[in-house]
Amino acid sequence: MSTATKSSLDALAVFGGAPAFERKLHVGQPNLGDRAYFLQRVERILDSRWFTNNGECVQELERELAAFLGVRNVIAVCNATIGLEIAIRALPMSGEVIVPAMTFIATAHALQWQQITPVFCDIDPATHVLDPVEVEKLITDRTTGILGVHVWGRECNIDALDDIARRHGLHLMFDAAHAFGCSHRGRMIGGFGRAEVFSFHATKFFNSFEGGAIATDDDALAKKIRLMTNFGFAGYDNVVHIGTNGKMSEVSAAMGLTSLRALPEFVETNRRNHHAYRERLACIPGMQLFAYDEAERCNWQYVVVEYTPAPGGPSRDQLVEALWAENVMARKYFWPGCHRMEPYRTLYPRAAARLPHTDAVAARLLILPTGTGVSGEDIQRLCDLLALMVGQGPALRERLAGRTSG
Ligand SMILES: *Cc1c(COP(=O)(O)O)cnc(C)c1O
C-alpha cells in the first residue's frame, strides 16, 4: 500500500510530503515459511518437553542441511558469531588471522574476542571479496590462518586462497553467513576450506530466529566442534574438553526446518526481485547493481548498489536520508568497514592505509530491501523515487544541504 507516484522534489517526504510507503521496507525483513508446519513442530516440542540439547528438530535439521550442502558434518549452533568463535578455536587459529574489513563486525569480533589479531586485508573492488594477492603480502610468522567472507553470497576466490593456505601451512575457513544456498563451480558453499559457518539470523533470507551452522568434511574437527558447542561434555558427568554453550534450541531448529521447506520460494522471490531492480536501475545514472554469477546457484539475498553521484548530484548519504523519510530503510553495509569501528580503529590505526578499495567501495554502497516482504510493485515505486532523486540531483543536494545546516 502506498501513495501515488511522486513527480517533484516538494512531494518527497524529506521535504514534508507523505511517505511513499505506509509501512517500512526493511533490508532483511524476516521471511516466514509455512506457519502451520512450524506450529505443528512447536506443539510436538512442547508435548515432548525436550526443548534443547540435541533434540529431534536439531538432529533432523543437521541431517537435512548436510544432505542439502553435500558435506559430511553439520553442527547447528545458536548463532553464527558463536559458530565462528568455536570453529576458529577448534582449528585452532591463533596469533594473526587475515580477514577482510568489508564484512559484518562479527567476523572481526570472533577473532579479537579470543585475543587473535584480525589483520584486515583489502578486497577486489569488482567482487568485494578478499584479494588473494593482498592476502599473501600480509602473511607473517605469526599468521595462522585466513578467514574469508563470501560477501553478498558471492563466493571468495576459493582456489587461490586454498593455494596460499597450502603453500604457507595456514588454516583456511569461511564466514559463509551470506552464502547459504550458493555454489562454487556447482558445489555448494559449505564444503570449502577446513570449515564454513552459516548464519540463520532472522535478518538473513533463511532464518531460525537466531541460529547458524558449522559445516565441515573433517570428521575429527567436527567431533571437537560438537564437544566445544556443549561445554565439552562427552557424556553424563564427563567433561573432556574446554567448551561453551553454542547449542541451537528446538524451537529455532523447528523454524530452520520450516525455512528449509520454503527455501525454493524464498530464492525465487529474491531472484525475481533482483531482476526487477536490475531492469529499473539500469535507467538511473550512477547506479551500478552488483551482479551475481547466474551459472552458479545463488540465493539473491542482497540488492547491492554501488552509487557514484554525477557532479553536483546528491551524495549516497543524502539518498539514504531521503529514502528513510519515504520508509525505505536502505542500508550502507558494510560502511565504514570494521577497521573504522572500535576497538579496531584504535588498536590498528595503520590498517586503513592498506584498504583503499575497501574504503572506496564502502563509500558507494547502497543496500536496497528485498525478500518476500517486497513486491514487484514496491520495487517499481522505490526505483521511481530513486530516479526522481537522482534526476533532480543538484536541486536535491542543495535543498538537503541547506536544510541540514539551517
Ligand atoms: C549476520 C552475519 C554474521 C553474524 O551472524 P549471527 O548469526 O547474527 O551471529 C557474521 N558474519 C556476517 C558476514 C554476517 O552477515
The ligand as a Tripos MOL2 file, in Angstrom:
@<TRIPOS>MOLECULE
LIG
   15    15     1     0     0
SMALL
NO_CHARGES

@<TRIPOS>ATOM
      1 C1         24.9870  -11.8880   10.1170 C.3       1 LIG1
      2 C2         26.4570  -12.0900    9.9670 C.ar      1 LIG1
      3 C3         27.2270  -12.6810   10.9770 C.ar      1 LIG1
      4 C4         26.6870  -12.9710   12.3410 C.3       1 LIG1
      5 O1         25.6570  -13.8670   12.3350 O.3       1 LIG1
      6 P1         24.7990  -14.0850   13.6830 P.3       1 LIG1
      7 O2         24.0670  -15.3470   13.3960 O.co2     1 LIG1
      8 O3         23.9020  -12.8950   13.8060 O.co2     1 LIG1
      9 O4         25.7360  -14.1970   14.8280 O.co2     1 LIG1
     10 C5         28.5620  -12.9210   10.7330 C.ar      1 LIG1
     11 N1         29.1320  -12.5830    9.5670 N.ar      1 LIG1
     12 C6         28.4360  -11.9940    8.5720 C.ar      1 LIG1
     13 C7         29.1310  -11.6590    7.2900 C.3       1 LIG1
     14 C8         27.0810  -11.7040    8.7600 C.ar      1 LIG1
     15 O5         26.4080  -11.0650    7.7970 O.3       1 LIG1
@<TRIPOS>BOND
     1     1     2 1
     2     2     3 ar
     3     2    14 ar
     4     3     4 1
     5     3    10 ar
     6     4     5 1
     7     5     6 1
     8     6     7 2
     9     6     8 1
    10     6     9 1
    11    10    11 ar
    12    11    12 ar
    13    12    13 1
    14    12    14 ar
    15    14    15 1
@<TRIPOS>SUBSTRUCTURE
     1 LIG1         1 GROUP 0 **** ****
